[in-house]
Amino acid sequence: MSTSLIQKYNVPGPRYTSYPTVPYWNDETFSSKEWKNTFVKSFSESNLSEGISLYIHLPFCESLCTFCGCHKRITKRHEVEHPYIDAVLKEWNLYCAIFPNKPKIKEIHLGGGTPTFFSPENLERLINGILAKADLADGYEFSFEGHPNNTTREHLQKLFDLGFRRVSFGVQDYSPKVQEAIHRVQSFHNVAKVTFWAREIGYTSISHDLIYGLPFQTLEDVVDTIEKTKSLSPDRLAFYSYAHVPWIKGNGQRGFKDEDVPKDEEKRKLYEIGKQLLAFKGYKEIGMDHFALRTDSLYHSFKQNKLHRNFMGYSSSKTQLMIGLGVSSISDSWYGFAQNEKTLEDYYTRLDNNEIPVFKGHILTDEDLIIRKHILNLMCHLKTDWSSGLYFEQLAEVLFSLEEMLHDELIEITDTSLKITEKGKPFVRNVCMAFDLRLRENQPQRQLFSMTI
């Protein structure tokens, strides 16, 4: 990739796990009543045909990783597990009380924080409590995020027995210097151990999360990390761009200097070399920052144009309704978004008052729904069209704003469609930004997002 293209297009931009993006939610017109209406509407439309997804946020970590942008609570006191699970199950019961009929669960994902902070017995109590009030959809998929340092064989076996078949291990980078800087020290031995355990137990999709652009990270570090990863042959992996946003994340990203972080073409080279090494091993690039072997369901979904993207990232199956349980979780009814209270204290207080603990959200307009579909198409399939109900008034203006990208051969445009070229793949977020009407109409006065490259 040329330096001039990186310099031209490397600007702050959203990652588009939603549209509108969270900073552009209209909180002033949002109400819990409206949210419940969209929730019930979506449930009625989709529960019987496809089921619903649950994202359960487990926020506790024993130490702070400085690359992390998730909402978490740092503690070594494991007595926090019981009251938190009680709270999540109460929240689930509040939702079940307004379902028109019994929910059918298609997906459960345990995220964090560190889900394996919780004991296997407490995770069993959580999942059994959820499933006690639900049926399972055909082809359901349960997944969780595991920390290689504290995921035990008992964790893996217990969750497997409960129906989990996919696990994602956070690796990031194997360089001791990088690990020290991001406060995530874990050995290759630990990662190999939990990967082999998962495979022996019977997990059908094992994923590793890697990050490029970390402080002090060199090309040699990325090559070494990819080579070690290849030796373990995870079924899929994420190769994320490090989001250096200390003005948002506070002290967590102040343990190193800005000049310690790779930028621009130096950073992009880390990704391009990593991608080439993964391709040699048979990994196929999927969407943005994701790779999978041909045998993995994510690859099958991508080839069949069924790839989906939501607040959990890319998914091999789609549900119209996703409920977020736990502190800070975000729910998506397709017609609206709602986020839970961000602090444990506020989350517990709302539940003590028998309230669904939503504190902000956004109800999508008809225009939002059209733009959301375009951005989802671009993020998942690298193309979109407006020939069948996806025309919008500002389309000509959007296409005009993309003339420079067309000239640079990053996109192809016909009378009814737009396609991102192979050369344009690194700039998918930039293309989406052209369609982002809320961003176009109200440019932020301060930097809200990480850089796109």
HELIX and SHEET records of a PDB file:
HELIX    1   1 THR A    3  TYR A    9  1                                   7    
HELIX    2   2 VAL A   22  TYR A   24  5                                   3    
HELIX    3   3 ASP A   27  THR A   29  5                                   3    
HELIX    4   4 SER A   32  GLU A   50  1                                  19    
HELIX    5   5 HIS A   78  VAL A   80  5                                   3    
HELIX    6   6 GLU A   81  CYS A   96  1                                  16    
HELIX    7   7 PRO A  115  PHE A  117  5                                   3    
HELIX    8   8 PRO A  120  LEU A  131  1                                  12    
HELIX    9   9 ARG A  153  ASP A  161  1                                   9    
HELIX   10  10 PRO A  176  ILE A  182  1                                   7    
HELIX   11  11 PHE A  188  ILE A  201  1                                  14    
HELIX   12  12 LEU A  219  LEU A  232  1                                  14    
HELIX   13  13 PRO A  246  LYS A  249  1                                   4    
HELIX   14  14 GLY A  250  GLN A  253  5                                   4    
HELIX   15  15 ASP A  258  ASP A  260  5                                   3    
HELIX   16  16 ASP A  264  PHE A  280  1                                  17    
HELIX   17  17 SER A  297  LYS A  303  1                                   7    
HELIX   18  18 LEU A  344  ASP A  352  1                                   9    
HELIX   19  19 ASP A  366  HIS A  381  1                                  16    
HELIX   20  20 LEU A  395  SER A  401  1                                   7    
HELIX   21  21 GLU A  403  HIS A  407  1                                   5    
HELIX   22  22 LYS A  425  PHE A  427  5                                   3    
HELIX   23  23 VAL A  428  PHE A  435  1                                   8    
HELIX   24  24 LEU A  437  GLU A  441  1                                   5    
SHEET    1   A 9 LYS A 284  ILE A 286  0                                        
SHEET    2   A 9 HIS A 290  ALA A 292 -1                                        
SHEET    3   A 9 ARG A 236  SER A 241 -1                                        
SHEET    4   A 9 SER A 205  TYR A 212  1                                        
SHEET    5   A 9 PHE A 164  GLN A 172  1                                        
SHEET    6   A 9 ASP A 135  GLY A 146  1                                        
SHEET    7   A 9 LYS A 104  GLY A 112  1                                        
SHEET    8   A 9 ILE A  52  LEU A  58  1                                        
SHEET    9   A 9 MET A 322  LEU A 325  1                                        
SHEET    1   B 2 PHE A  60  CYS A  61  0                                        
SHEET    2   B 2 ARG A  73  ILE A  74  1                                        
SHEET    1   C 2 HIS A 308  ASN A 310  0                                        
SHEET    2   C 2 GLY A 313  SER A 315 -1                                        
SHEET    1   D 3 ILE A 330  ASP A 332  0                                        
SHEET    2   D 3 GLY A 336  ASN A 340 -1                                        
SHEET    3   D 3 VAL A 358  ILE A 363 -1                                        
SHEET    1   E 3 LYS A 383  ASP A 385  0                                        
SHEET    2   E 3 SER A 417  ILE A 420 -1                                        
SHEET    3   E 3 ILE A 411  ILE A 413 -1                                        
END                                                                             
